[in-house]
Amino acid sequence: MSFGKVWKKLKDYITDCDVNEFKETLTSLSAEDRLTVLRKKDHWDEVFGLIFEDCTVVHRAAERGNTEIVKCILDSIPVTNFYELLNDVGGSFGNTAVHSAAECGHIETVKCILDSVPATDLYKLLSIQNEDGNTAVHSAAERGHIETVKCILDSLPATDLYKLLSIQNEDGDTAVHSAAEQGYTDTVKCILDSVPAADLCKLLSNENMCDNTAVHSAAEWGNTETVKCILDSVPTADLYKLLSIQNEDGDTPVHSAAKRGHKEIVNCILDSVPAADLYKLLSIQNEDGKTAVHNAAERGYTDAVKCILDSVPAADLYKLLSIQNEDGKTAVHSAAEWGCTETVKCILDSLPAADLCKLLSNENMCDNTAVHSAAEWGNTETVKCILDSVPAADLYKLFSIQNEDGETAVHSAALAAHPETIQCMIDCVPTTSLTDLLTLQNNDGETAIHIITLNGHSEELIGGDCRSLVYVKVGD
């Protein structure tokens, strides 16, 4: 019988799970012919929905979890040929037989293979990477096959564990990145529990192609329990060092969580950090100059903003909230610009009264205050929220701040034709200051009244006190 026919029979026996016929056919061959058949690959085949490309019979048996057939194959060849047979890659992803079994969570098959391989070849076999750069541990970890991961890690001496677990795939992910991203907390714990304490922080500090650590990966995808598991495994003294690692965008894990509004993760991270390191961590700025508060505030994630602000001592709040990004914006600028009124209120409510006007007077790169930002975009409720927080005696001082074009917040609202926003501001200003505010000129010599008129809105002057002397009726 030709090798091709024998190989086809063996393939059919694997499909039928017929161990006896498989064993009888394989052992009937000479030792040399046996190896030849076992090394033979098909080019393409589909069996019960499984696609096999360039696969040996070992790949087929391992992928299907046919442990007895895998054992039969290994029992039929000399130990010296094990590595040669098992390191052969096949399939469309370049998997070894161990990859194939691990990927499907066939723990008994994985154990059978690893128990049979000489200790000297074990690390070499397990460190083989497929076309995606994944080892067998990656394949099991990214699918949450915890028992399979444990089986692989238990087979190796402690001295080889870090070396294996620090292998990165084509995306730069280690096995712990892969498990963390998917939220497989038990798998992450299994990996971390296996690593010697001296190697733990080193493993968790590994960065992928986007410079994300495993904590970034878990935080970004909202995997709270996974983040907690990782942080619980790290000595307190090493937490700041791990959590201050910045990815390619300059984001720390708390930036990543805040950016997506994962309040529970933000809380989990901040609860784990020693008080002495908290402000230092929260004041880290990313590539755009944003802190974690900016990331949460500009998207209106009020709960995440509150969580951050509640963690900071009152004495540090103004210092944190006055940090400006690359555009000169504070977190309150960012929230005000996007009309995130609840977030603006949360920020303003957190500040001591003595710091409130100071924060609201901060100007961005265009010399706009947060009121300018809200007024320009017609965010009337946000403007009202800001004005309600400011003592009446300080309103004119805040309103009279002029940006690089010489415009006040009223100018900004008038230029963008936001009638309700204009009316809201005018109604808030004390009568004694209204004339002064409305007659302030920008760099082109225009007052807010000029701009309102140019935009087609009517202007009505009524005799009497200051409010009636310069009363602007907005509308048609």
KOLNU-885698 format. One record per residue: residue in three letters; x, y, z of N, C-alpha, C, O in turn. Coordinates in steps of 0.1 Angstrom, whole numbers, plus 5000, padded with zeros to 4 digits. Layout:
ALAXYZXYZXYZXYZ ...
// end
This chain:
MET500849885000500050005000500950125000501950135007 SER500650224992501450344991501350435004500350425011 PHE502350525005502250605017501050695017500450725028 GLY500650735005499450825004498250755009497350815015 LYS498050625005496850555009496850525024495850535031 VAL498050495029498150465044497850595051497050595061 TRP498350705047498150835053496650865053496050915063 LYS495950845042494550865041493750785050492750825057 LYS494150655052493450565062493650625076492650625084 LEU494850665079495150715093494250845095493650855106 LYS494150925085493351045086491851015088491151075097 ASP491350905081489950865083489750805097488650825103 TYR490750735102490650675116490550785127489850775137 ILE491250895124491251005133489851065133489251095144 THR489251085121487951145120486951055127485951105133 ASP487050925126486150825132486450795146485750725153 CYS487650855151488050825165488350675167488050615178 ASP488750605157489050465157490450435161491350425153 VAL490750435174492050415179492750285176493850285172 ASN491950185177492450045174492950035159494049985157 GLU492150075150492550065136493650155133494550115125 PHE493650275139494750365137496050295142497150305135 LYS496050245154497250185160497750065151498950045149 GLU496849985147497149865139497849905126498849845122 THR497250005119497750045106499150115108500050085100 LEU499250195118500550265120501650175124502750175119 THR501350085133502449985138502849875128503849815130 SER501949865118502349765108503449815099504049735091 LEU503749945099504749995091506149985098506249975110 SER507149985090508549985096508750115102508050215100 ALA509750125111510050245119510350365109509850475112 GLU511050335099511350445089510150485081509950605080 ASP509350395077508150425069507150495078506350585074 ARG507050465091506150525101506450675102505550755101 LEU507750705103508150845104507750925091507351035091 THR507950855080507650915067506150955066505851065062 VAL505350855070503850885070503450995080502651075077 LEU504050985091503751085102504151225098503551325103 ARG505151235089505651365085504851425073504951545070 LYS504151335067503351375055502251475058501651465069 LYS502051575049501051675051500051675040500351645029 ASP498751705043497751735033497851875029498451955037 HIS497251915018497352055014496052125018496152245022 TRP494952065018493652125022492652015024492551925016 ASP491852025035490851935037489851995047490252075055 GLU488651955047487651995056486951875062486351795055 VAL486851865076486251755082485351815093485851875103 PHE484051785092483151835103483351985106483252025117 GLY483552065095483652205097485052255101485252375102 LEU485952155104487352195107488152205094488152105087 ILE488852305092489752325080491152275084491752325094 PHE491652185076493052145078493852175066493552135055 GLU494952255068495852285057497252255061497752285072 ASP498052185052499352145055499552085069500452115076 CYS498551995072498551935085499151785084498851715075 THR499851755095500251615097499051545104498151605109 VAL499151405106498151335113498251385128497251375135 VAL499451415133499551465147498751595149498051605159 HIS498851685139498051815140496551775141495851835149 ARG496151685132494751655131494251595144493251635150 ALA495051505150494551435162494551535174493751535182 ALA495651625174495751725185494651825184494051855195 GLU494251875173493251975171491851915175491051985180 ARG491651785172490351725175490351675190489351625195 GLY491451685197491551635211491551485212491051425222 ASN492051415201492151265202493351225209494351185203 THR493351235222494451205231495051065229496251045228 GLU494150965228494650835227495450815214496450735213 ILE494950875203495650865190497050935191498050885186 VAL497051055197498251125199499251045207500451035203 LYS498750975217499650885226500150775217501350735218 CYS499250715209499650605201500750645191501650565189 ILE500650765185501650815176503050825183504050785179 LEU503050895195504250915203504850785208506050775208 ASP504050685211504550555216505150475205505950385207 SER504850515192505250435181506550485175507150415166 ILE507150595180508350645174509450665185509050675197 PRO510750665182511750685192511650825198511250915191 VAL512050835211511950955218512851065211512551185211 THR513851015204514851115197514151185186514651285181 ASN512951125181512251185170511051275174510451335166 PHE510851275187509651355192509751495188508751555182 TYR510851565191510851705189510751735174510151835170 GLU511451655166511451675151509951675146509551745137 LEU509151575151507851565147506951675153506051725146 LEU507151705165506251795172506451945169505652025171 ASN507751975164507952115161507552155147507752265143 ASP507052055140506652075126505352165126504352135133 VAL505452275119504252365119503352335107503852295097 GLY502052355109501152335098499952415099499852505108 GLY498952405090497752475091497952625085499152665083 SER496952695084496952825079497652925088497953035084 PHE497752885101498352975111499752935115500352995124 GLY500252825109501652785113501752725127502752755134 ASN500652655131500652595145501452465146501452385136 THR501952445157502452305160501352235166500252285168 ALA501552105168500452015174500052065188498852065192 VAL501052125196500752175209499852295208498952315215 HIS500152385198499352505196497852455193496952505199 SER497752355184496452315180495652265191494452295193 ALA496252185200495552125212495252235222494152245228 ALA496252325224496052435234494952535230494152575239 GLU494952565218493952665212492552615215491652695217 CYS492352485214491052425216490752385230489652335234 GLY491752405239491552375253491552225256490952175266 HIS492252145247492351995249493451965259494551935255 ILE493151985272494151975282494851835283496051825285 GLU494051735281494551595282495551565271496551505272 THR495251625259496151605248497451685250498551635247 VAL497251815255498451895258499351815268500551815266 LYS498751765278499451695289500151575283501351545287 CYS499451505275500051385269501351415261502351345262 ILE501251525253502451565245503551605254504751565252 LEU503251695264504351755272504951645281506151655284 ASP504151555286504751445294505651355287506551295292 SER505451345273506251255265507551325260508551245257 VAL507651455260508851525255509951525265509751565276 PRO511151495261512351505270512451645275512251745268 ALA512851655288512951785295513751885287513552005287 THR514851835281515751925273515051995261515552095257 ASP514051935256513351985244512052065248511452125239 LEU511652065260510352115264510252265262509352315255 TYR511252345267511152485265511252525250510552615245 LYS512052455243512252475229510952465221510652535213 LEU510252355225508952325218507952435222507152475213 LEU507852465235506852565239507052705235506152785235 SER508352735231508652875227508452895212508753005207 ILE508052785205507852805190506652895188505552885195 GLN506752995179505653085176505053065163505753025153 ASN503753075162503053055149503153185141503853275144 GLU502353185130502453295121502053435127502453535122 ASP501253425138500853545145501753575156501553675164 GLY502853495157503753515168503353455181504053475192 ASN502253385181501753325194502453195197502653115188 THR502753175210503153045215501952965219500853025218 ALA502152845223500952765228500352825240499052815242 VAL501052895248500552965260499653075256498553095261 HIS500053155246499253255240497853205236496853255239 SER497953095228496853035222495752985232494553005230 ALA496252935243495352895254494853015262493753025266 ALA495853105265495453225274494453315268493553365275 GLU494553345255493653435248492253385247491353455243 ARG492053255250490753195249490253155263489253095265 GLY491153185273490753155287490753015291490052975301 HIS491552935284491652795288492652775300493852745298 ILE492152805312493052815323493752685327494952685330 GLU493052575326493652445329494752415320495752355323 THR494552445307495552425297496852515300497952465299 VAL496552635303497652725306498452675318499652665318 LYS497752625328498352575340499152455337500252435342 CYS498652365329499352245325500652275318501652215321 ILE500652375309501852415302502852475312504052435312 LEU502452565321503352635330503852535340505052545345 ASP503052435345503552335355504552245349505352185356 SER504652235336505552145329507052205329507952125326 LEU507152335331508452395330509052425343508452455353 PRO510452425344511152465356510952615358510752695348 ALA510952665370510652805374511652895366511253005363 THR512852845364513852935357513452965343514053065337 ASP512652885337512252915323510952985321510553025310 LEU510253005332508853055331508853205326508053235317 TYR509653285332509653425327510053435313509453515305 LYS511053355309511553355295510353325285510253385275 LEU509553225289508453175281507353285281506853315270 LEU507053335293505853425294506153565289505253645287 SER507453595287507753725281507853725266508153835260 ILE507653615260507653605245506453685240505353675245 GLN506653775230505653865225505253825211506053785203 ASN503953825208503453795195503653915185504354015189 GLU503153905173503354015163502754145167503154245162 ASP501854145177501254275182502054315194501654415201 GLY503054235198503854275210503154225223503654255234 ASP502054145222501354095234502053975239502453885232 THR502253975253502653845259501353775262500253815259 ALA501453655268500253575271499353645281498153635281 VAL500053715291499253785301498453905295497453935300 HIS499053975285498354075277497054015271495954075272 SER497253905264496153835257495053805267493853825263 ALA495353745278494353705288493653825294492453835296 ALA494453935297493954055304493054125295492054175299 GLU493354135282492554215272491154145271490154215270 GLN491154015272489853945271489053935284487953885285 GLY489753975295489053975308489053835314488253805323 TYR490053745311490053615317490953625330492053595330 THR490253665340490853695353491553575359492753585363 ASP490853455359491453335364492753295357493653245363 THR492753315344493953285336495053375339496253335340 VAL494753505340495753605344496353565358497553565360 LYS495453525367495953495381496853365380497853365387 CYS496453275372497253145371498653185366499653125371 ILE498753275356500053305350500853385361502053355363 LEU500253485368500953565377501453475390502453495395 ASP500553385393500953295405502053205402502753155411 SER502353175389503353085385504753155384505753085385 VAL504753285383506053355381506753385394506053435403 PRO508053365395508753405407508553555410508553635401 ALA508453585423508253725427509253825420508853935417 ALA510453775419511453865413511153905399511654005394 ASP510353825392510053845377508753905375508453945364 LEU507953915385506553965384506354095378505754115368 CYS507054195384506954335379507554355365507054425357 LYS508554275363509254275350508254225339508254285328 LEU507554115342506554065332505454165330505054185318 LEU504954225341503754315339504154445333503354525329 SER505454475333505954605327506254585312506554685305 ASN506154465307506354445292505254525285504154525288 GLU505754595274504854675266504654615252505554565246 ASN503454615247503154565233503554675223504154765226 MET503054645211503454735200502854885201503354975196 CYS501854895209501255025212501755075226501255175231 ASP502755005231503355045244502455025256502555085266 ASN501354935254500454905265500954795273501554695268 THR500854805286501154695295499854605296498854645290 ALA499954495303498754415306497654495313496454475311 VAL498154585322497154665330496454765320495254775322 HIS497154825311496554905301495454825294494354865292 SER495854705289494954625281493654595289492554605283 ALA493754555302492554525310491754645312490554645312 ALA492454755316491754885319490954945307489854985308 GLU491654935295490954985283489654915280488754975275 TRP489654785282488454705279487454685290486554615289 GLY487754765301486754765312486754635321485754605327 ASN487854565321487954435328488354465343489554445346 THR487454505351487754545365488354445373489354465380 GLU487754325373488354215381489754175377490554135386 THR490054185364491354155359492354255364493454225369 VAL491954385363492854495368493154475383494254485388 LYS492054445391492254415405493154305408494054305417 CYS492954195400493854075402495354115400496154075407 ILE495554185389496954225386497554315397498654295402 LEU496754415402497254505412497454445425498354475433 ASP496554345428496754265441498054185441498554145452 SER498554155429499654065429501054145430502054085432 VAL500954275429502154365429502354425443501454475449 PRO503654415447503954485460503654635459503854695449 THR503054685470502654825471503754915466503555015459 ALA505054885470506154975466506354985451507055075447 ASP505854885444506054885429504854935421504954945409 LEU503754965428502555005421502755135413502355135401 TYR503255235419503455355411504255335399503855385388 LYS505355265400506255245388505455175377505655205365 LEU504655075381503855005371502755085365502555095352 LEU502055165373500855235369501255375362500355435356 SER502555405363502955535356503555505342503955605336 ILE503555385338504055355325503055415314501855395316 GLN503555475305502755545295502855475281503955435277 ASN501755455274501755395261502155495250502655605253 GLU501955455238502455535227501655675226502155765220 ASP500455675232499755805233500055885245499455985248 GLY500955825253501255885266500255855277500355915288 ASP499355765274498355735285498855635295499455535291 THR498555655307498755555318497555465318496555505312 PRO497555355326496255285327495055365332493955335328 VAL495355455341494155535346493655635335492455665335 HIS494555675326494055755315493155665306492055705302 SER493655545304492855455295491555425300490555425293 ALA491455395314490155375320489255495320488055485317 ALA489855615323489055735324488555775310487355825309 LYS489355755300488955785286487655715282486955765273 ARG487455595288486255515284485255515295484255435294 GLY485455595305484355605315484255485324483255465330 HIS485355405325485355285334485555325348486655315354 LYS484555375355484655435368485155335378486055365387 GLU484655205377485055105387486555085386487255055396 ILE487155085374488555055372489355175377490355165384 VAL488855295374489555415379489655405394490655435400 ASN488555375401488455365415489355255420490055275430 CYS489355145414490255025417491755065417492455035426 ILE492155135406493555185405493855285416494955265423 LEU493055385418493355485428493355435442494155485450 ASP492455335445492455275458493755195461494155185473 SER494355145450495555065453496855145455497855095460 VAL496855275450498055355450498255415463497355475469 PRO499455415469499755485481499455635480499655695470 ALA498855695491498455835491499555925486499356025479 ALA500755895490501955975486502155985471502756075467 ASP501655885464501955875450500755925441500855935429 LEU499655945448498355965441498356095432498056085420 TYR498756205437498756325429499756315418499556365407 LYS500856255421501956235411501456155399501656185387 LEU500656055402500055965391499056045383499056035371 LEU498156115390497056185384497456305376496756355367 SER498656355379499156475372499956445359500456535352 ILE500156315357500856275345500056315332498856295332 GLN500756375323500056425311500456335299501656295297 ASN499556305290499756225278500356305267500756425269 GLU500456255255501056325244500356455240500856545234 ASP499056455244498256575241498256675253497456775253 GLY499056635263499056715275497856695284497656775294 LYS497156585282495956565290496256475302497056375301 THR495656505314495656425325494456325324493656335315 ALA494356235333493256145333491956215335490856175330 VAL491956325343490756415345490256475331489056475328 HIS491256515323490856575310490156465302489156485296 ASN490756345302490256235294488756205297487956185289 ALA488456205310487156175315486156295312485056275308 ALA486756415316485856535315485456565301484256605299 GLU486356555291485956595277484956505271484356535261 ARG484756385277483756295272482456285281481556205279 GLY482456375291481256375300481156265309480056235314 TYR482256195313482156085322482256135336483256135343 THR481056185341481056255354481456165365482156205374 ASP480956035365481255945376482755925377483355915388 ALA483455905366484855885366485656015371486556005378 VAL485156135367485756255371485556265386486556305393 LYS484356245392484156255406484956155414485556185424 CYS485156035408485955935415487455985416488055965427 ILE487956045406489356095406489356215416490356215425 LEU488456305415488556425424488356385439488956455448 ASP487456285441487256245455488456185461488656175474 SER489456135453490556065458491756155462492656125468 VAL491556285457492656385459492356475471491256525472 PRO493356495479493156595490492756725485493256775474 ALA491956805493491456935489492657025485492457115476 ALA493757015492494857105490495457085476496157175471 ASP495256965470495856935457494856955445495256945433 LEU493556975448492556985438492857095427492757075415 TYR493057215432493257325423494457295414494457325402 LYS495557245420496757225413496457125402497057135391 LEU495757015405495356915395494456975384494756955372 LEU493457045388492457095378492957215370492357245360 SER494057275374494657385366495657345356496257425349 ILE495957205356496857155346496257175332495057145330 GLN497057235323496557265309497157165299498357125300 ASN496357125290496857035279497557115268497857235270 GLU497957055257498757125247498057245241498657325235 ASP496657245242495957355237495657455248494957555246 GLY496257435260496057525271494757505278494357585287 LYS494057395275492757375282492957295295493657205296 THR492157345305492057265317490857165315490257165305 ALA490657085325489556985324488257055323487357005316 VAL488057165330486757235329486557305316485457315311 HIS487657345309487557395295486957285286486057305279 SER487557165288487257045279485757015281485056985271 ALA485257005293483956965296482957075291481857045286 ALA483357205294482457315290482357325275481257345270 GLU483357305268483357305253482357205247481657235237 TRP482357085253481456985248480056985255479256895252 GLY479857085263478457095269478156985279477056955281 CYS479256935286479056835296478756905309479656915318 THR477556955311477157035322477356965335477857025345 GLU476856845336477056765349478456755353478856765365 THR479356735343480756715346481356855351482156855360 VAL480956965344481457095348480957115363481757165371 LYS479757085366479257115380480057025390480357075400 CYS480256905386481056815395482456875398482856875410 ILE483056925388484456985390484357115399485057125408 LEU483357195395483257325403482857305417483257375427 ASP481957195419481557165433482657115442482557115454 SER483657055435484756995443485757095448486557065458 LEU485757215443486757315446486457405458485257435460 PRO487457435466487157535477486857665470487357695459 ALA485957745476485457875471486557965467486458035457 ALA487657965474488758055472489458025458490158105452 ASP489357905453489957865441489057865429489557855417 LEU487757885431486857875420487057975409487257935397 CYS487058105412487258205402488658195395488758225384 LYS489558155403490958135398490958035387491558055376 LEU490257925389490157815379489457865367489857835356 LEU488357925369487457975358488158085350487758115339 SER489158155356489858255349491058205341491658285333 ASN491358075342492458025334492058035319490958005315 GLU493058075312492858085297493657985289494757945293 ASN493057935278493757835270494657915260494958025262 MET495157835250496157895241495558015233496358095227 CYS494258015232493558125225493058235234492358325231 ASP493558215247493058305258491658295261491058395267 ASN490958185257489658165261489458105275490258015279 THR488558145283488158085295487157975293486757955281 ALA486857895303485757795301484457855297483657795290 VAL484157975302482958045298482958075283481958055276 HIS484058125278484258145263483858015256483158005246 SER484557905261484357775254482957725253482457685243 ALA482257745264480857705265479957795256479057755249 ALA480257925257479458025250479558015235478658025227 GLU480857995231481157985216480357865210479857875198 TRP480157755217479357645212477957645215477157545213 GLY477457755222476057765225475557665235474357625236 ASN476457625244476057535255475457615267476157645277 THR474257655265473557755275473557695289473857765298 GLU473157565290473057515303474357505310474457525323 THR475457485303476757485309477157625313477757645324 VAL476857725305477157865308476457895321477057955330 LYS475157865322474357895334474957825346475057885357 CYS475357695345475957625356477257695361477357705373 ILE478057745352479257815356478957945363479457975374 LEU477958015357477658145363476958135377477158215386 ASP476158025378475558005391476557975402476257995414 SER477757925398478757885408479558005413480257995423 VAL479458115405480358235408479558335416478458365413 PRO480158395427479558505434479258615425480058645416 ALA478158685427477658795418478758905417478958965406 ALA479458925428480559025428481658995419482459085415 ASP481858865415482958825406482558805392483458785383 LEU481258815389480858785375481458885365481858835354 TYR481359015368481859105357483359075355483759085343 LYS484159055365485559025363485758905354486658905346 LEU484958805356485058685348484658705334485258665324 PHE483458775332482958805319483758905311483758895299 SER484558985318485259085310486659035305487359115299 ILE486958915308488258855303488158845288487158795282 GLN489158895281489158895266490158805261491258795266 ASN489758735250490758635245491658705235491758825234 GLU492458625227493458675219492858775208493558855202 ASP491558755205490958845195490258965202489559035196 GLY490458965215489859075223488359055226487659145230 GLU487958925224486458895226486258845240486958775246 THR485058895246484558845258483758715255483558685243 ALA483258655265482358535263481058575256480558505248 VAL480658705259479358755252479658775237478858735229 HIS480858825234481258835220481258695213480658675202 SER481758595220481858465214480558405211480258345200 ALA479558425220478158375218477558455207476758395199 ALA477758585206477158675196477758635182476958625173 LEU479058615181479658575168479058445163478958425151 ALA478758355172478258225168476758225167476158115165 ALA476158335170474658355169473958255178473058175174 HIS474258265191473558175201472758265210473158305221 PRO471558305206470658395213470458365228470558445237 GLU470058235230469758195244470958205253470858245265 THR472158175248473358185256473658325259473958365270 ILE473458415249473658565252472758615263473158675272 GLN471458575261470458625271470758565285470658645295 CYS471258445286471558385299472658465305472658485318 MET473658505298474758585303474358725308474758775318 ILE473558785299473158925302472258925315472359015323 ASP471458825316470558815328471358795341470858825352 CYS472558745340473358715352474158835357474458845369 VAL474458925348475359035351474659145359473559185355 PRO475259185370474659295378474459415369475259445360 THR473359485371472959605363474059705362474359765352 THR474759725373475859835374476959795364477759885361 SER477159675360478259635352477859605338478759585329 LEU476559605335476059555322476559645310477059595300 THR476459775312476959875302478359855299478759845287 ASP479159845309480659825307480959695299481759695290 LEU480159585303480459455296480059465281480859425272 LEU478859525278478359515265479059625256478959615243 THR479759715262480459815253481959785252482759865247 LEU482459675258483859625256484059595241483259535235 GLN485159645236485459625222486559515219487459505227 ASN486359445209487359345205488459405197488459525196 ASN489359325191490459385184490059455171490859535166 ASP488859425167488359495155487459615159486859685150 GLY487459645172486659765176485259735178484459825180 GLU484759615177483359575177482959545192483659475199 THR481759595196481159555208480259435206480059395194 ALA479859365216478859255215477659305208477059225200 ILE477159425211475959475205476159495189475259465182 HIS477359545185477659545171477359415164476759405154 ILE477959315170477959175164476559125164476159055154 ILE475759145175474359095175473559165163472859095157 THR473859295161473159365151473559315137472759295128 LEU474859295135475359245122474859105119474659075107 ASN474559035129473958895127472458895125471858795124 GLY471859015124470459025121469559025133468359015131 HIS470059035145469259035157468959185160469759275157 SER467759205166467459345169468059395182468359315191 GLU468259525183468759595195467759695199467259775191 GLU467459695211466459785216466959865228467359805238 LEU466959995228467460085238466260145246465460205240 ILE466260125259465160175267465760265278466760225284 GLY465160375280465660465290465460415304464560325306 GLY466160465313466060415327467360385333468360445330 ASP467360285342468660245348469460175338469160165326 CYS470660125343471660075334471159945326471459925315 ARG470359865333469859745326468859785315468859725305 SER468059885318467159925308467760015297467260025286 LEU468860075301469560165291470260085280470160125269 VAL470859975284471359885274470759745275471259655281 TYR469559735269468859605269468859545256468459615246 VAL469359425254469459365241468359255240468459165248 LYS467459275231466459175229466959085218467159135207 VAL467058965221467658875211466558795204465658745210 GLY466558795191465558725183465258805171465958905167 ASP464158765164463858825151463158955154462759025145 
// end
